[in-house]
């Protein structure tokens, strides 16, 4: 039962995040530029920067979290430790 609920719960959370970003970007269409040390980006809407940041965070966490916490290992492999 938990194998069925987990993907649905993750999908719902991701859908809520995407909806929140969409609503926020429609309400805040002002353009900003990012500055980091001596670098400055072009002017972009807040929603685009927020969506890009969330996307990069989801991709990085999906790559880094499974090896750190042993997610996806089979029982045979866990028994070896």
N, CA, C and O of each residue as an XYZ file, in Angstrom:
324
protein
N       0.818     -1.195      0.000
C       0.000      0.000      0.000
C       0.859      1.255      0.000
O       0.526      2.241     -0.659
N       1.964      1.220      0.739
C       2.818      2.403      0.812
C       3.519      2.662     -0.520
O       3.786      3.814     -0.863
N       3.820      1.604     -1.272
C       4.444      1.795     -2.577
C       3.507      2.511     -3.531
O       3.961      3.143     -4.485
N       2.211      2.421     -3.289
C       1.229      3.085     -4.126
C       1.023      4.537     -3.701
O       0.835      5.408     -4.550
N       1.058      4.805     -2.404
C       0.773      6.138     -1.887
C       1.964      7.082     -2.067
O       1.767      8.270     -2.323
N       3.165      6.590     -1.943
C       4.351      7.437     -1.996
C       4.482      8.214     -3.307
O       4.681      9.428     -3.254
N       4.380      7.578     -4.486
C       4.470      8.375     -5.728
C       3.337      9.385     -5.873
O       3.537     10.480     -6.399
N       2.152      9.013     -5.407
C       1.023      9.942     -5.492
C       1.276     11.153     -4.599
O       1.016     12.286     -5.004
N       1.776     10.924     -3.400
C       2.065     12.019     -2.485
C       3.154     12.928     -3.047
O       3.044     14.150     -2.952
N       4.191     12.356     -3.626
C       5.250     13.163     -4.241
C       4.705     13.981     -5.407
O       5.076     15.143     -5.576
N       3.840     13.391     -6.199
C       3.246     14.109     -7.331
C       2.367     15.266     -6.862
O       2.369     16.337     -7.469
N       1.626     15.052     -5.796
C       0.770     16.118     -5.267
C       1.615     17.270     -4.739
O       1.303     18.436     -4.985
N       2.680     16.947     -4.016
C       3.560     17.998     -3.486
C       4.207     18.781     -4.618
O       4.267     20.009     -4.568
N       4.691     18.083     -5.637
C       5.310     18.753     -6.781
C       4.293     19.613     -7.526
O       4.624     20.716     -7.962
N       3.062     19.126     -7.677
C       2.019     19.905     -8.348
C       1.683     21.172     -7.560
O       1.450     22.226     -8.150
N       1.658     21.072     -6.240
C       1.405     22.261     -5.421
C       2.525     23.286     -5.569
O       2.262     24.486     -5.644
N       3.779     22.816     -5.610
C       4.902     23.723     -5.813
C       4.798     24.431     -7.164
O       4.988     25.644     -7.253
N       4.497     23.665     -8.214
C       4.388     24.264     -9.551
C       3.240     25.265     -9.595
O       3.369     26.332    -10.195
N       2.120     24.927     -8.965
C       0.992     25.864     -8.925
C       1.353     27.128     -8.158
O       0.999     28.233     -8.571
N       2.048     26.968     -7.054
C       2.481     28.130     -6.278
C       3.416     29.030     -7.064
O       3.302     30.254     -7.005
N       4.335     28.432     -7.795
C       5.258     29.222     -8.617
C       4.488     29.951     -9.712
O       4.762     31.117     -9.996
N       3.529     29.270    -10.326
C       2.739     29.905    -11.395
C       1.958     31.100    -10.857
O       1.953     32.167    -11.471
N       1.308     30.928     -9.728
C       0.539     32.035     -9.138
C       1.462     33.183     -8.745
O       1.154     34.347     -9.003
N       2.584     32.860     -8.126
C       3.531     33.895     -7.704
C       4.089     34.649     -8.903
O       4.235     35.870     -8.852
N       4.404     33.933     -9.987
C       4.995     34.596    -11.150
C       3.989     35.481    -11.880
O       4.374     36.495    -12.462
N       2.725     35.118    -11.860
C       1.711     35.964    -12.494
C       1.519     37.252    -11.695
O       1.332     38.324    -12.271
N       1.565     37.143    -10.378
C       1.350     38.319     -9.534
C       2.577     39.218     -9.456
O       2.440     40.414     -9.201
N       3.758     38.679     -9.665
C       4.994     39.460     -9.577
C       5.738     39.397    -10.901
O       6.657     38.594    -11.069
N       5.345     40.231    -11.823
C       5.968     40.202    -13.139
C       7.106     41.214    -13.281
O       7.602     41.433    -14.387
N       7.522     41.827    -12.182
C       8.623     42.785    -12.259
C       9.920     42.052    -12.592
O      10.131     40.907    -12.194
N      10.760     42.727    -13.315
C      12.019     42.114    -13.715
C      13.122     42.501    -12.744
O      13.216     43.647    -12.305
N      13.952     41.520    -12.422
C      15.090     41.743    -11.532
C      16.326     41.138    -12.171
O      16.227     40.330    -13.094
N      17.486     41.531    -11.679
C      18.732     40.919    -12.130
C      19.473     40.403    -10.900
O      19.471     41.035     -9.843
N      20.092     39.269    -11.057
C      20.838     38.664     -9.959
C      22.278     39.136     -9.981
O      22.867     39.301    -11.049
N      22.844     39.352     -8.809
C      24.257     39.731     -8.700
C      24.967     38.736     -7.802
O      24.495     38.422     -6.710
N      26.106     38.243     -8.269
C      26.942     37.333     -7.497
C      28.380     37.767     -7.683
O      28.923     37.679     -8.784
N      28.996     38.231     -6.616
C      30.354     38.796     -6.598
C      30.431     39.894     -7.659
O      29.868     40.969     -7.453
N      31.107     39.660     -8.787
C      31.227     40.694     -9.814
C      30.333     40.415    -11.012
O      30.338     41.183    -11.974
N      29.565     39.331    -10.973
C      28.739     38.948    -12.105
C      27.313     39.451    -11.923
O      26.798     39.500    -10.806
N      26.682     39.823    -13.033
C      25.297     40.273    -12.997
C      24.557     39.647    -14.170
O      25.058     39.632    -15.294
N      23.348     39.126    -13.898
C      22.564     38.498    -14.955
C      21.730     39.543    -15.688
O      21.668     40.705    -15.289
N      21.100     39.108    -16.755
C      20.181     39.995    -17.467
C      18.898     40.120    -16.643
O      18.664     39.332    -15.726
N      18.076     41.104    -16.970
C      16.814     41.287    -16.257
C      15.834     40.186    -16.647
O      15.564     39.964    -17.827
N      15.302     39.497    -15.622
C      14.337     38.424    -15.840
C      13.216     38.567    -14.818
O      13.424     39.114    -13.735
N      12.022     38.072    -15.163
C      10.923     38.109    -14.186
C      11.232     37.224    -12.972
O      11.970     36.245    -13.080
N      10.667     37.576    -11.834
C      10.897     36.839    -10.593
C      10.449     35.387    -10.728
O      11.113     34.483    -10.221
N       9.330     35.160    -11.405
C       8.809     33.806    -11.556
C       9.739     32.895    -12.329
O       9.847     31.711    -12.009
N      10.409     33.420    -13.336
C      11.350     32.613    -14.116
C      12.539     32.208    -13.258
O      12.980     31.059    -13.301
N      13.053     33.142    -12.486
C      14.186     32.843    -11.604
C      13.777     31.835    -10.540
O      14.535     30.913    -10.236
N      12.594     32.000     -9.974
C      12.101     31.075     -8.964
C      11.887     29.679     -9.541
O      12.271     28.690     -8.916
N      11.283     29.584    -10.716
C      11.058     28.280    -11.351
C      12.383     27.593    -11.685
O      12.526     26.387    -11.489
N      13.341     28.355    -12.183
C      14.652     27.789    -12.495
C      15.339     27.294    -11.224
O      15.935     26.217    -11.223
N      15.262     28.059    -10.158
C      15.900     27.671     -8.901
C      15.278     26.406     -8.318
O      15.995     25.526     -7.842
N      13.954     26.309     -8.350
C      13.279     25.119     -7.835
C      13.619     23.907     -8.695
O      13.841     22.819     -8.164
N      13.662     24.079    -10.012
C      13.996     22.972    -10.903
C      15.404     22.453    -10.650
O      15.622     21.243    -10.598
N      16.347     23.351    -10.494
C      17.725     22.943    -10.206
C      17.800     22.242     -8.853
O      18.519     21.254     -8.708
N      17.071     22.742     -7.871
C      17.057     22.108     -6.555
C      16.473     20.709     -6.578
O      16.996     19.810     -5.919
N      15.394     20.509     -7.327
C      14.786     19.178     -7.439
C      15.735     18.208     -8.141
O      15.866     17.057     -7.724
N      16.386     18.660     -9.190
C      17.314     17.794     -9.919
C      18.506     17.423     -9.051
O      18.896     16.256     -9.005
N      19.087     18.390     -8.366
C      20.251     18.108     -7.519
C      19.875     17.199     -6.362
O      20.629     16.286     -6.026
N      18.719     17.435     -5.745
C      18.335     16.581     -4.622
C      17.994     15.170     -5.082
O      18.243     14.215     -4.346
N      17.433     15.013     -6.275
C      17.137     13.669     -6.766
C      18.410     12.914     -7.127
O      18.413     11.683     -7.144
N      19.474     13.622     -7.412
C      20.751     12.962     -7.709
C      21.513     12.652     -6.424
O      22.098     11.576     -6.304
N      21.515     13.568     -5.469
C      22.343     13.414     -4.275
C      21.703     12.623     -3.141
O      22.410     11.921     -2.418
N      20.390     12.714     -2.963
C      19.758     12.080     -1.813
C      19.748     10.551     -1.834
O      20.017      9.953     -0.792
N      19.459      9.886     -2.945
C      19.456      8.419     -2.891
C      20.786      7.798     -2.456
O      20.761      6.887     -1.629
N      21.937      8.231     -2.958
C      23.183      7.629     -2.466
C      23.472      7.956     -0.996
O      24.057      7.139     -0.285
N      23.067      9.140     -0.543
C      23.353      9.521      0.833
C      22.553      8.703      1.837
O      23.071      8.337      2.892
N      21.296      8.415      1.519
C      20.423      7.720      2.450
C      20.168      6.270      2.083
O      19.391      5.596      2.758
N      20.803      5.774      1.031
C      20.648      4.379      0.644
C      19.281      4.064      0.080
O      18.814      2.931      0.194
N      18.633      5.034     -0.522
C      17.304      4.813     -1.095
C      17.474      4.029     -2.396
O      18.340      4.343     -3.212
N      16.649      3.018     -2.576
C      16.684      2.248     -3.808
C      17.564      1.022     -3.742
O      17.663      0.293     -4.729
N      18.207      0.767     -2.618
C      19.018     -0.427     -2.490
C      18.115     -1.618     -2.249
O      17.074     -1.506     -1.602
N      18.523     -2.759     -2.776
C      17.743     -3.971     -2.547
C      18.062     -4.544     -1.183
O      19.056     -4.169     -0.561
N      17.221     -5.452     -0.717
C      17.430     -6.063      0.593
C      18.696     -6.906      0.620
O      19.370     -6.988      1.647
N      19.020     -7.535     -0.509
C      20.233     -8.352     -0.563
C      21.472     -7.497     -0.318
O      22.394     -7.904      0.388
N      21.477     -6.327     -0.903
C      22.630     -5.460     -0.733
C      22.711     -4.914      0.684
O      23.805     -4.774      1.230
N      21.572     -4.604      1.284
C      21.564     -4.091      2.651
C      22.002     -5.155      3.628
O      22.591     -4.816      4.654
N      21.742     -6.444      3.361
C      22.129     -7.498      4.266
C      23.637     -7.712      4.284
O      24.176     -8.244      5.254
N      24.318     -7.302      3.223
C      25.769     -7.456      3.167
C      26.469     -6.559      4.191
O      27.574     -6.873      4.632
N      25.844     -5.467      4.565
C      26.465     -4.538      5.496
C      26.191     -5.029      6.855
O      26.615     -4.411      7.831
